[in-house]
């Protein structure tokens, strides 16, 4: 049976061009901090990769800090910003984020809370878009950072990032946006959206795992989370992953070059998948379908099926999908994103299907058949 991978929001297959770029790097070696020829070659490769990624998002080379993941970049943005603020300010201080952030933002926000920050969580509408009304109140607290993602990883909804960034800039507050899911699918440019901090991750766009980046606009103060040498402007010490950075740069350029055509293709396939499944699965509902959303994510609520039984049955049927939210140590937790949208993810099981570069029209037709069949069977076995 031909397997169908519909979990591109979790990770994407490494692109051939990226693999080649990485392998080419790995035939050489050198520590970018060394002064000899090996070191200088490594340094040149690293800085060229940084320049190329910065170019894709309209940043300057020195404004891009490589990290070990998107998660680490989010932590550096939120916790690093909070700790830098606390160093120079009197009073309690606050950190602000939306209720639908990835745990890579929510967890450091909570950590800042344990370090004394007031935590303000902004709600979203039933369509999964930030309710900007609450922003003014949050800004009145003069927070160390406001973090609202560019696009949500569970339902794909796009957030009003330009408006948020402009409002925060005018209020003199640092705005961070997690663009991990948006990058390569939407136009993500820091010369158009005046954010102070922005997170990227390579493995969501056909690049390698183990590397992310944080855009840090000139003048934005951060406290490093890791202490060591002076690499990455002292913000992320540790010998740099040169090959991964080169792979990241290749993936970023390719994704950007193909972005518009690919987004249109994926949106057509996603719409077909949505229409096909709604027609075949009684009671299924789309989450986030009324808001502007990423072209590659479809999130459905399906009543009458157990979450784990559904995902495992789909896997057996050759469809790799996700419920969208993490299962921690085997325990199924309700989705905080759907809860924030006023949906009961315990009554109806969420199913996230995320498309990517390798998804074909044939695979979508096959996926509709297989998913509809699995839901029917799981429901029949449960006596629904
Ligand atoms: N932020 C969002 C919105 C994500 O979807 C993810 C990954 O799922 C991350 C952050 C974490 O990125 P990484 O896997 O590179 O740590």
Boltz pocket constraint, residues with backbone or C-beta under 6 A from the ligand:
constraints:
  - pocket:
      binder: B
      contacts: [[A, 9], [A, 10], [A, 68], [A, 69], [A, 70], [A, 71], [A, 72], [A, 74], [A, 102], [A, 104], [A, 149], [A, 151], [A, 152], [A, 153], [A, 178], [A, 180], [A, 181], [A, 200], [A, 201], [A, 202], [A, 203], [A, 211], [A, 212]]
      max_distance: 6.0
